[in-house]
Amino acid sequence: MRDFAPDLVALRQRLDQASGYLRIEELGTRRAELEEEMADPDLWNDQDRGRRVQVDLSRVIEDLDHHAGLVARLEDVETLAELAVEEDEESLESEITEVVDALYVELEALEVRSLFSGEYDDGDAVCHIQSGAGGTDAQDWAEILLRMYTRWAERRGLSIELDSVSVGTEAGISSAEFIIRGRHAFGLLQGERGVHRLVRISPFNKEAKRQTAFASLQVVPFFDEVTDEVEIDEGDLRIDTYRSSGAGGQHVNVTDSAVRITHLPTGLVTSCQNERSQHQNRERAMQMLAAKLLDLERQHREEQLAEIGGERSRVDFGSQIRSYVLQPYQMVKDLRTQHEVGDVASVLDGAVDGFMEAYLRWARSGGPE
């Protein structure tokens, strides 16, 4: 029978490390504090505070329960392995192997958490896709990217709120603004911001020539209460209303209530057409603008203005972070981390976690030399 001792020792070590980066002892104390707050009869007098406490408590309980579950499963399989050795019961080998392999997979996924270091990594993300060089192919490519990140969110159990879409001139979209909500949305998506390059035989070219197209993704952290943290002078805003249209189907309200807000000092633009009224669309667009301004302030403090997301970046040759090649060979390759995948179809269907994890490890190691 297979000797499982080395695997069990390795799993125990990795689980002990998880206790550290999950801060299990601190979470136990924090849970007691939050439960005491939840018991406060006056808590919901302040709705925002009530929601924050409720979300914080649910996340603390989630982490504690997940860790406790892994500990229990490891202890069970350790006991089972001891029994198999003592009784020379080879019939248990397949069962033990299955549990050990599953624990390896779960711990590898959990270890991504240890790579998060940013203040907003735990929260939601505002995303903006913009077509770039490549004409109709670029607009088609922008729509493909929107679907890719939608499928990725669905795979991870995250929700996506499509707030505005501008349709392309012949096909696809020229831009889209959306929010991905769920735990670690921003932490995972931050490495995706930049220019994405597609190489394929163009379906819009009658001569079936190979075409290169570009689209960019901007990602900033989002908070429902962020407008309280950023001071916005109404005199700095240009607010336009228009009729919503395009991709989004039943989720887009086709009326004259769509709102586009331009922050004149910075040139930042946000828009929303998905809410039921002009007032609601304006409020959501202001939330997204505040999120972008907060991110801009953070980047000013860190003196990294060149990385703010995409609106001021070149979206053409030589500026891409990742290439998706369908012709003359098939390959998706990240030009920063060198992570690559040959199954382009699966990536375009949302299998981008490997690229996100590779980016986090690359960034933790110091990024470019």
C-alpha positions as CSV (number, residue, x, y, z in Angstrom):
1,M,0.0,0.0,0.0
2,R,1.1,3.6,-0.7
3,D,2.9,5.4,2.1
4,F,0.8,8.4,2.9
5,A,3.0,9.7,5.7
6,P,4.9,12.3,3.7
7,D,1.6,13.7,2.2
8,L,-0.1,13.9,5.5
9,V,2.9,15.7,7.1
10,A,3.0,18.2,4.1
11,L,-0.7,18.8,4.4
12,R,-0.4,19.4,8.1
13,Q,2.3,21.9,7.6
14,R,0.3,23.8,4.9
15,L,-2.7,23.8,7.1
16,D,-0.6,25.3,10.0
17,Q,0.5,28.0,7.6
18,A,-3.1,28.7,6.6
19,S,-3.9,29.3,10.3
20,G,-1.3,32.1,10.1
21,Y,-2.3,33.9,6.9
22,L,-6.0,33.5,7.7
23,R,-5.3,34.8,11.3
24,I,-7.5,32.2,12.8
25,E,-6.7,33.2,16.4
26,E,-7.6,36.9,15.6
27,L,-10.7,35.8,13.8
28,G,-11.9,33.9,16.9
29,T,-11.6,37.1,18.9
30,R,-13.2,39.2,16.1
31,R,-16.1,36.8,15.9
32,A,-17.0,37.3,19.6
33,E,-16.8,41.1,19.1
34,L,-19.0,41.1,16.1
35,E,-21.5,38.8,17.6
36,E,-21.7,41.2,20.6
37,E,-22.3,44.1,18.1
38,M,-25.0,42.1,16.3
39,A,-26.8,41.6,19.7
40,D,-27.0,45.4,20.1
41,P,-30.7,46.3,19.8
42,D,-29.7,49.7,18.4
43,L,-27.4,48.3,15.7
44,W,-29.9,48.7,12.8
45,N,-30.7,52.3,13.8
46,D,-27.7,52.9,11.5
47,Q,-28.5,50.8,8.4
48,D,-25.0,51.1,6.9
49,R,-23.3,50.1,10.2
50,G,-25.7,47.1,10.5
51,R,-24.9,45.9,7.0
52,R,-21.2,46.3,7.6
53,V,-21.3,44.3,10.8
54,Q,-23.4,41.6,9.2
55,V,-21.1,41.2,6.2
56,D,-18.0,41.2,8.4
57,L,-19.5,38.6,10.7
58,S,-20.5,36.3,7.8
59,R,-17.0,36.5,6.3
60,V,-15.3,35.8,9.7
61,I,-17.6,32.7,10.2
62,E,-16.9,31.6,6.6
63,D,-13.2,31.6,7.2
64,L,-13.4,29.9,10.6
65,D,-15.8,27.2,9.4
66,H,-13.7,26.6,6.2
67,H,-10.5,26.2,8.3
68,A,-12.2,24.0,10.9
69,G,-13.6,21.8,8.1
70,L,-10.2,21.3,6.6
71,V,-8.7,20.4,10.0
72,A,-11.5,17.9,10.6
73,R,-11.0,16.2,7.2
74,L,-7.2,16.0,7.7
75,E,-7.6,14.5,11.1
76,D,-10.1,11.9,9.8
77,V,-7.8,10.9,6.9
78,E,-4.8,10.7,9.3
79,T,-6.8,8.3,11.5
80,L,-7.9,6.3,8.4
81,A,-4.3,6.0,7.2
82,E,-3.2,4.8,10.6
83,L,-6.0,2.2,10.6
84,A,-5.0,1.0,7.1
85,V,-1.4,0.5,8.2
86,E,-2.2,-1.2,11.4
87,E,-4.7,-3.6,9.8
88,D,-2.9,-3.8,6.5
89,E,-6.1,-2.8,4.8
90,E,-5.2,-2.1,1.1
91,S,-8.8,-1.6,0.2
92,L,-8.7,1.8,2.0
93,E,-6.0,3.2,-0.3
94,S,-8.3,4.6,-3.0
95,E,-10.4,6.3,-0.4
96,I,-7.4,7.9,1.4
97,T,-5.9,8.9,-2.0
98,E,-9.2,10.7,-2.9
99,V,-9.3,12.7,0.3
100,V,-5.6,13.6,0.2
101,D,-5.8,14.8,-3.4
102,A,-8.9,16.9,-2.6
103,L,-7.1,18.5,0.4
104,Y,-4.1,19.4,-1.8
105,V,-6.5,21.1,-4.3
106,E,-8.4,23.0,-1.6
107,L,-5.2,24.2,0.1
108,E,-3.7,25.3,-3.1
109,A,-6.8,27.4,-3.8
110,L,-6.7,28.7,-0.2
111,E,-3.1,29.7,-0.5
112,V,-4.0,32.4,-3.0
113,R,-5.4,34.2,0.0
114,S,-1.9,34.6,1.3
115,L,-0.9,36.6,-1.8
116,F,-3.5,39.4,-1.1
117,S,-1.9,42.4,0.5
118,G,-3.9,45.4,-0.6
119,E,-6.4,47.3,1.5
120,Y,-9.3,46.7,-0.9
121,D,-8.5,43.1,-2.1
122,D,-11.4,41.6,-0.1
123,G,-14.1,43.7,-1.8
124,D,-16.1,44.4,-5.0
125,A,-14.6,45.8,-8.2
126,V,-15.7,48.4,-10.8
127,C,-14.6,47.3,-14.3
128,H,-14.5,49.2,-17.6
129,I,-13.9,47.5,-20.9
130,Q,-12.9,49.8,-23.8
131,S,-12.3,48.7,-27.4
132,G,-9.0,49.9,-29.0
133,A,-7.1,49.6,-32.2
134,G,-8.6,47.1,-34.7
135,G,-11.8,48.6,-35.9
136,T,-14.8,46.2,-35.9
137,D,-12.6,43.3,-34.7
138,A,-11.6,45.4,-31.6
139,Q,-15.3,46.0,-30.8
140,D,-16.1,42.3,-31.2
141,W,-13.1,41.5,-29.0
142,A,-14.3,43.9,-26.3
143,E,-17.6,42.0,-26.3
144,I,-15.7,38.7,-26.1
145,L,-13.8,40.0,-23.1
146,L,-17.1,41.0,-21.4
147,R,-18.4,37.5,-21.8
148,M,-15.1,36.0,-20.6
149,Y,-15.2,38.0,-17.3
150,T,-18.9,37.3,-16.9
151,R,-18.3,33.6,-17.2
152,W,-15.4,33.8,-14.8
153,A,-17.6,35.6,-12.2
154,E,-20.3,32.9,-12.7
155,R,-17.7,30.1,-12.2
156,R,-16.6,31.6,-8.9
157,G,-20.1,32.4,-7.6
158,L,-19.7,36.1,-7.9
159,S,-22.4,38.4,-9.2
160,I,-22.0,40.9,-12.0
161,E,-24.0,44.1,-12.5
162,L,-23.9,45.4,-16.0
163,D,-24.4,49.2,-15.7
164,S,-23.8,50.5,-19.2
165,V,-22.9,49.2,-22.6
166,S,-22.1,51.2,-25.8
167,V,-22.7,49.1,-28.9
168,G,-20.2,49.0,-31.7
169,T,-20.7,50.5,-35.1
170,E,-21.0,47.2,-36.9
171,A,-20.6,44.5,-34.3
172,G,-19.6,44.0,-30.7
173,I,-19.3,46.9,-28.2
174,S,-17.2,50.0,-28.0
175,S,-17.3,50.0,-24.1
176,A,-19.0,48.5,-21.1
177,E,-19.1,49.4,-17.4
178,F,-19.9,46.8,-14.8
179,I,-19.5,45.8,-11.2
180,I,-18.4,42.4,-10.0
181,R,-19.5,41.8,-6.5
182,G,-18.3,39.1,-4.1
183,R,-15.4,38.3,-1.8
184,H,-12.0,39.0,-3.3
185,A,-13.3,40.3,-6.6
186,F,-10.9,43.2,-6.7
187,G,-8.0,41.2,-5.3
188,L,-8.3,38.7,-8.1
189,L,-9.2,41.1,-10.9
190,Q,-6.4,43.7,-10.2
191,G,-3.9,41.8,-12.3
192,E,-6.3,41.8,-15.3
193,R,-6.2,45.5,-15.8
194,G,-4.4,46.6,-18.9
195,V,-4.5,46.0,-22.6
196,H,-5.5,42.6,-24.0
197,R,-4.5,41.6,-27.6
198,L,-6.3,39.2,-29.9
199,V,-4.9,37.6,-33.1
200,R,-7.2,35.6,-35.3
201,I,-8.6,35.2,-38.8
202,S,-11.1,38.1,-38.9
203,P,-14.7,37.1,-39.4
204,F,-15.3,40.6,-40.7
205,N,-12.6,40.3,-43.4
206,K,-13.8,39.0,-46.8
207,E,-10.3,37.8,-47.7
208,A,-10.1,35.9,-44.4
209,K,-6.9,37.6,-43.4
210,R,-5.3,37.5,-40.0
211,Q,-6.3,40.5,-37.8
212,T,-4.9,41.9,-34.6
213,A,-7.4,43.7,-32.2
214,F,-7.0,45.4,-28.9
215,A,-9.2,46.1,-25.9
216,S,-8.5,47.3,-22.4
217,L,-9.8,46.5,-18.9
218,Q,-9.7,49.0,-16.1
219,V,-10.4,47.8,-12.6
220,V,-10.9,49.8,-9.4
221,P,-12.2,48.9,-6.0
222,F,-15.9,49.7,-5.3
223,F,-17.8,50.4,-2.0
224,D,-21.4,51.4,-1.7
225,E,-20.4,54.0,0.9
226,V,-17.4,55.3,-1.1
227,T,-19.0,58.6,-1.9
228,D,-18.7,59.6,1.7
229,E,-14.9,59.3,1.5
230,V,-14.4,61.4,-1.6
231,E,-15.3,65.0,-2.0
232,I,-16.7,65.8,-5.4
233,D,-17.4,69.3,-6.5
234,E,-20.6,69.4,-8.6
235,G,-19.1,72.2,-10.6
236,D,-16.4,69.8,-11.8
237,L,-19.0,67.5,-13.4
238,R,-20.6,67.4,-16.8
239,I,-23.8,65.3,-16.6
240,D,-25.4,64.0,-19.8
241,T,-28.5,62.0,-20.2
242,Y,-29.3,59.7,-23.2
243,R,-31.3,56.7,-24.3
244,S,-29.9,53.4,-23.2
245,S,-29.4,50.8,-25.9
246,G,-27.4,47.7,-26.9
247,A,-26.1,44.6,-25.2
248,G,-27.8,43.7,-21.9
249,G,-31.2,42.6,-23.2
250,Q,-33.8,42.7,-20.4
251,H,-31.3,44.0,-18.0
252,V,-31.0,47.4,-19.7
253,N,-33.8,49.9,-19.3
254,V,-34.4,51.4,-22.7
255,T,-35.6,54.9,-21.8
256,D,-34.0,58.4,-21.8
257,S,-32.9,57.8,-18.2
258,A,-29.3,56.7,-18.9
259,V,-26.7,59.0,-17.3
260,R,-23.1,59.7,-18.2
261,I,-20.9,61.7,-15.8
262,T,-17.6,63.3,-16.8
263,H,-15.2,64.6,-14.1
264,L,-13.7,67.5,-16.0
265,P,-10.4,67.9,-14.0
266,T,-9.3,64.3,-14.5
267,G,-11.3,63.3,-17.6
268,L,-12.7,60.3,-15.8
269,V,-16.1,59.1,-17.2
270,T,-18.7,56.8,-15.7
271,S,-22.1,55.9,-17.0
272,C,-25.1,53.9,-15.9
273,Q,-28.2,52.8,-17.9
274,N,-29.4,49.8,-15.9
275,E,-31.4,51.3,-13.1
276,R,-35.1,52.1,-13.3
277,S,-34.9,55.9,-13.1
278,Q,-32.6,58.7,-14.0
279,H,-32.0,59.5,-10.4
280,Q,-30.9,55.9,-9.6
281,N,-28.6,55.8,-12.7
282,R,-27.1,59.1,-11.6
283,E,-26.5,57.8,-8.1
284,R,-24.8,54.6,-9.4
285,A,-22.7,56.6,-11.8
286,M,-21.6,58.9,-9.0
287,Q,-20.7,55.9,-6.8
288,M,-18.5,54.5,-9.6
289,L,-16.9,57.9,-10.2
290,A,-16.1,58.2,-6.5
291,A,-14.5,54.7,-6.6
292,K,-12.3,55.8,-9.5
293,L,-11.4,59.0,-7.8
294,L,-10.5,57.2,-4.6
295,D,-8.3,54.8,-6.6
296,L,-6.7,57.8,-8.4
297,E,-5.9,59.4,-5.0
298,R,-4.4,56.1,-3.8
299,Q,-2.2,55.8,-6.8
300,H,-1.1,59.4,-6.4
301,R,0.0,58.6,-2.9
302,E,1.9,55.5,-4.2
303,E,3.4,57.5,-7.2
304,Q,2.1,55.0,-9.6
305,L,-0.1,57.0,-11.9
306,A,0.9,55.0,-14.9
307,E,-1.0,52.0,-13.6
308,I,-4.4,53.6,-13.0
309,G,-6.3,51.4,-15.3
310,G,-6.8,52.0,-18.9
311,E,-8.5,55.3,-19.9
312,R,-5.2,57.1,-20.5
313,S,-3.3,54.0,-21.7
314,R,-2.5,53.3,-25.3
315,V,-4.7,50.4,-26.5
316,D,-2.7,49.3,-29.5
317,F,0.6,47.6,-30.5
318,G,3.2,47.1,-27.9
319,S,1.0,48.1,-24.9
320,Q,-0.6,44.7,-24.1
321,I,-0.3,42.7,-20.9
322,R,-1.6,39.5,-22.5
323,S,-2.0,38.0,-26.0
324,Y,-4.7,35.6,-27.1
325,V,-3.6,34.0,-30.3
326,L,-6.0,31.8,-32.4
327,Q,-4.0,31.9,-35.7
328,P,-1.5,30.6,-36.8
329,Y,-1.3,28.7,-33.5
330,Q,-3.4,28.6,-30.3
331,M,-2.0,30.2,-27.2
332,V,-2.9,32.6,-24.4
333,K,0.3,34.1,-22.9
334,D,0.7,36.8,-20.2
335,L,3.7,38.9,-21.1
336,R,4.4,39.9,-17.5
337,T,4.4,36.5,-15.7
338,Q,5.0,34.3,-18.8
339,H,2.1,32.1,-17.7
340,E,0.6,30.5,-20.8
341,V,-2.3,28.2,-21.8
342,G,-2.8,26.3,-25.0
343,D,-6.6,25.9,-24.6
344,V,-7.7,29.3,-25.8
345,A,-11.4,28.3,-25.8
346,S,-11.4,27.5,-22.1
347,V,-9.8,30.8,-21.3
348,L,-12.3,32.7,-23.3
349,D,-15.0,30.8,-21.5
350,G,-13.8,32.2,-18.2
351,A,-10.9,29.9,-17.1
352,V,-8.6,32.8,-16.1
353,D,-7.9,31.9,-12.5
354,G,-4.4,30.5,-13.4
355,F,-3.5,33.9,-14.9
356,M,-4.8,35.7,-11.8
357,E,-2.8,33.5,-9.4
358,A,0.3,33.8,-11.6
359,Y,0.0,37.6,-11.5
360,L,-0.4,37.6,-7.7
361,R,2.7,35.4,-7.2
362,W,4.6,37.5,-9.7
363,A,3.6,40.8,-7.9
364,R,4.5,39.3,-4.5
365,S,8.0,38.3,-5.8
366,G,8.6,41.9,-6.9
367,G,7.3,42.1,-10.4
368,P,9.6,43.1,-13.3
369,E,13.3,42.9,-12.6
